[in-house]
Amino acid sequence: MWRPRAIWPEGRPVCWRNCSGLLPDMEFTEQLALLQAAAGDPAKLALATADLAFPALPPGERLALREALAAAAIAHWFDANILADLLEITAEESRVLHGRLCQLTVVEPFPARGETAVNVHEAARLALRKSLAAERTDWFRTLSERTATHFAKEPTPAARIEWIYHRLCSAPDEAASELERLDRDWSGTAHPEDREALAVALRELVGTGLIHARALVWASLCIAWVREDRRETAQLGDDALSIRDLARDVRDARAESDAESLLGEVLQAQGKLGEAQVAFAENLAISRRLAEQDPSNAGWQRDLAVAHSRVGGVLQAQGKLGEAQAAFAEDLAIMRRLAEQDPSNAGWQRELAGAHSWVGDVLQAQDKLGEAQAAFAEDLAIMRRLAEQDPSNARWQRDLAVAHNRMGGVLQAQGKLDEARAAFAEYLAISRRLAEHDPSNAGWQRELAVAHICEGAVLEAQGELGEAQAAFAEGLAISRRLAEQDPSNAGWQRDLAVAHNCVGGVLQAQGKLDEAQAAFAEALAISRRLAEQDPRNAGWQRDLAAAHNCVGGVLQAQGKLDEAQAAFAEALAISRQLAEQDPSNAD
C-alpha cells in the first residue's frame, strides 16, 4: 500500500504516524490476535505497534524494529546517532530504523533535543523499561550503560542528567558516588531549573523501583534537597527520617551525615530548635570524622564547613550568640582556605560568600554594626562577581538579592537610610524578577514578601507613611498566602506575624489606632502560638516580647493605661529572662 511520506530537507524522513487507525494491510483478525496476545500488558501493546504499522515487513525486520523500540525506550529521547550507539549498528541501519520508529503511534517528536529527536511516549517508555529490567536484566543494564556512555561525551546539563540516570541503572553502587559528587558540584553552581530537572528524572527512577541501596539513598537526598531549596522544608519530615534510616542500613556515613543535615533543616523550619540542634550536631560529628580521615578531600572539608554553619544557625536562633559566632568562624576559616586553593571554583566562592554573611548576621545581632557591615560587604562583592559571570543563574541572582538585603539592614541600623533604601531597592528588583519567573517557587515568593517589608521599613523611617503602608500590605498579602499553603511551616508563620506587626506600626503612626490594634493583635496571637510551641526558641521569645510591647504602645495611645501596663509587664518579663540567658546579646 502506498502512503504519503513527509520529507526533511536533504531527504531525511521525519516523524509521521498513521492517525486514522490501524493500517489495512493487516487483516482485522490478525490485528485482533496480536492485541489479544498482548493480554493488556502495556509493554507488549507498545511493541505490537511495530507489527501493526509494518505488517508487510519480513518477520526478521519486524523483530528488529521491536528490538529497536525496546532499546529506544531506555533513553528519555533518541535520534539516529543515539540509536546507533544503543544497538551498535551502522549509521545507515540506524537511519532506517529511526525512520520506521518515527511512524509508530507510541513515538512522538521531541524538538527540545533537536530537529530529529523523538521519544517513546512516557507510559509506553516506562512499561518497556520495566519489562526489560525484569525479564532481560543483563540486556537492560547493557543498554543503560551504552546510553550513559553516549551522554557522557556531552557537557550540557540535560546530557549530564541523562548520563547519571542511566549510570544508576547500569552500575548503581558506582553511580551513587558519582551522583553524590554531581549533586555537590551542582548545589553551588547549577541553575535551579537544571537541579529541578535532575530531581524530576531521579523521582521517576525512584518511582519505578529499579534502584536500591546507596543509589536509592542518594537519589532520594538529591530530590529532597531540591524541595528544601524551594522552601518546602517543613513538609520533608518523614522523607528525612526514612532517608537517614536507609543510609544507616547501607552504612554510607556521608549519606547519613547529609540526611541528618536535612532533618535538622526540617526540624528548624518546624520551630523545633532543640531537636534540630541534635541533628546538626550529628551532621557535624560525622563530617568531622570524615574530614579527619582524609584532610586532602576538599569535598569533605566543604561538608565540614557547611556543618559548622548549620550548627551556628540553630545556636543563633536560640540566642546563643557567642557559640554561634564561634561556629560561623570555623565555617569561614575552612571556606576561605578552599576558595584560596581554587579561586576558579564558583561553588566554593559562593560558599565563602555565605560564610561571610553568617558572620555578619551574628555580629549585627550583637550590635557590632561596623564589623557586620564589613562582613556583608565581602558577601556582596563575591555574589556580585558571580552574578555578573552568569546573569541567567537564578540561584546566584537570589543570593545577590539576599546580600543586598543584609547590607540594607545593617545600613538602616546605623541610620544610613538613603543607602539602606538603595540596597533594599536592589533586593526588591531582583526578588520581583525571580518571583515572576517562577510563581510556584515558594522560596522566591517569600523573598519577595520580605523585600516589600524591608522597603516599607525604610520608607516608614523616612516618614513616607503612605508608601510604607502600601509596601507592608504587599508583604502581608504574600506572607498570608504562604502561611495558608503550609501552616506547619513555623518560619512562614513568623513572617506573617512580622508583616502584621509592620502594618500595625505604620497605621499607628498615622493615628489609625483601632486598625493598628487589630493588626498588633494578629501578630501577638501568632507569636504566642509559636513561643508556646517551643519555649526554648529565643527568637520567638523576642518576637513575643516585641508583640506585647506593640500592643502596649497602641493601648497607651488610646488611653487604656491599665491594659497597656499589663502588656508592657509581659514584655519586660520575657526580655529580662532572655537577658539573663545571654548577657552578650545586644538585642
TAFENNOR-V36954 format. One line per field, one symbol per residue. phi: phi as a letter, one per 40 degrees, with the letter a starting at -180 (. if undefined). psi: psi as a letter, one per 40 degrees, with the letter a starting at -180 (. if undefined). A space follows every 10 residues. Layout:
BEGIN
phi = ???
psi = ???
END
This chain:
BEGIN
phi = .cacbcbcdg gccccabccc hccccbcdcc ccccccccfg cccccccccc cccbcccddc cccccccccc ccccccaabc cccccccfbc cccccccccc dcccccbbcb ccbhcbcbac ddcccccccc ccccbbdccd cccccccccc cccbccdccc ccdcdccccc adcccdcccd cccccccbbc cdcccccccc ccccccccgc bafcccdccc cccccccccc gcdccbdccc cccccccccc fbcccccccc cccccccccc gccccccccc ccdccccccc cccacccccc cccccccccc cdccccccgc cccccccccc dccccccccc cacccccccc ccdccccccd dcccccgccc ccccccccdc ccccccccca cccccccccc dccccccccc ccccgccccc ccccccdccc cccccccacc cccccccccc ccccdccccc ccgccccccc cccccccccc cccccacccc ccccdccccd cccccccccc gccccccccc cccccccccc cccacccccc cccccccccc ccccccccgc cccccccccc cccccccccc caccccc
psi = hiiihihiif ehhihhihee aihedhiddd ddddddddfe hddddddddd dddgdeiidd dddddddddd ddedidiiad ddddddefii dddddddddd ddeieehiig edeideiiih iddddddddd dddddgdddd dddddddddd edeheidddd dddddddddd gddddddddd dddddddedi iddddddddd dddddddeee iibddddddd ddddddddde ffdeeedddd ddddddddde fgdddddddd ddddddddde egdddddddd dddddddddd dddgeehddd dddddddddd dddddddeeg dddddddddd dddddddddd dgeehddddd dddddddddd dddddefgdd dddddddddd dddddddddg eehddddddd dddddddddd dddeegdddd dddddddddd dddddddgee hddddddddd dddddddddd deegdddddd dddddddddd dddddgeehd dddddddddd ddddddddde egdddddddd dddddddddd dddgeehddd dddddddddd dddddddeeg dddddddddd dddddddddd dgeehd.
END
